[in-house]
Amino acid sequence: MSRKSAYELRRRAGPESGFERVWRAAQSMGRTNTWFATVDRALNGVEEPYFYRGIQRGTRRVYNDRVLIAAFRAMQRATGGPDNPFGPDE
């Protein structure tokens, strides 16, 4: 199914449909998975190859605190508060 078709089906189904509920749940899971992946990447780093004279000599682990800070800020904006990165309790 194309992206356009999925959005059209969502529009036709209406805001109170099961499709809409599943759509929102999938978006929520996607945000949570993205947040976990970002935090993992920030805390555990990413391996990058390094080269000397055009030959790969090894790898090094690179950490980026800005990625973690950006993930927390995005989650704060999405949930409306700084306390819970996963959203309000249901």
Helices and strands as residue ranges (DSSP letters): H 3-13, H 18-44, E 46-52, E 55-62, H 65-79
